[in-house]
Amino acid sequence: LGSSGLVKLEAGVVSKLTLCRPKKLNSLSLPMIHDLRKIYADLPQTRILMLDGEGRALCAGGDVAEVRQGV
């Protein structure tokens, strides 16, 4: 979980996932998006997935700089 920027998961009917890229305002990288999809697929009991972000931003969107680099 930690390598892509997703750090903490509290699982249940309501699950909470924390994004951890505060220097990038928690912008979503491609590995993070892949991990999000896999994590959600592995939580069949979850009806609500709450996203949280470390630092001052929840999520700035997609990481444009990473896409430009072709990552």
C-alpha positions as CSV (number, residue, x, y, z in Angstrom):
1,L,0.0,0.0,0.0
2,G,2.7,2.6,0.9
3,S,4.8,2.4,-2.2
4,S,2.3,4.1,-4.5
5,G,1.1,6.7,-2.1
6,L,-1.8,4.9,-0.5
7,V,-1.0,4.5,3.1
8,K,-3.8,3.4,5.4
9,L,-6.9,1.3,4.9
10,E,-9.6,0.8,7.5
11,A,-11.9,-1.9,6.1
12,G,-15.5,-2.6,6.9
13,V,-18.9,-1.7,5.4
14,V,-17.6,1.9,5.5
15,S,-13.9,1.9,4.6
16,K,-11.4,4.7,4.8
17,L,-8.4,5.1,2.5
18,T,-5.7,7.7,3.1
19,L,-3.7,9.2,0.2
20,C,-0.1,10.0,1.2
21,R,1.6,12.4,-1.3
22,P,1.3,15.7,0.6
23,K,4.2,17.3,-1.3
24,K,2.2,16.7,-4.5
25,L,-1.1,17.6,-2.9
26,N,-2.1,13.9,-3.1
27,S,-2.4,14.0,-6.8
28,L,-3.1,10.6,-8.3
29,S,-0.3,8.8,-10.0
30,L,-1.0,5.8,-12.3
31,P,0.2,3.3,-9.7
32,M,-2.1,4.9,-7.2
33,I,-5.1,4.5,-9.6
34,H,-4.2,0.9,-10.2
35,D,-3.9,0.2,-6.5
36,L,-7.2,2.0,-5.8
37,R,-9.0,-0.2,-8.2
38,K,-7.4,-3.4,-6.8
39,I,-8.1,-2.4,-3.2
40,Y,-11.8,-1.6,-3.9
41,A,-12.2,-4.9,-5.8
42,D,-10.8,-6.7,-2.7
43,L,-13.4,-5.1,-0.4
44,P,-16.7,-6.8,-1.3
45,Q,-18.3,-5.9,2.0
46,T,-17.5,-2.2,1.5
47,R,-20.5,0.0,0.5
48,I,-18.9,3.3,1.1
49,L,-15.2,4.2,0.5
50,M,-14.1,7.4,2.1
51,L,-10.9,9.0,0.8
52,D,-8.8,11.1,3.0
53,G,-5.5,13.0,2.2
54,E,-2.5,13.8,4.3
55,G,-1.5,17.4,4.5
56,R,-3.5,20.4,3.3
57,A,-5.3,18.8,0.3
58,L,-7.5,15.9,-0.2
59,C,-6.5,15.4,-3.8
60,A,-5.4,17.8,-6.6
61,G,-6.5,15.4,-9.3
62,G,-4.3,13.5,-11.7
63,D,-0.5,13.9,-11.6
64,V,0.0,15.8,-14.8
65,A,3.8,16.0,-14.4
66,E,4.0,12.2,-14.2
67,V,1.8,11.8,-17.3
68,R,4.0,14.2,-19.2
69,Q,7.1,12.2,-18.3
70,G,5.4,9.1,-19.8
71,V,5.3,7.1,-16.5
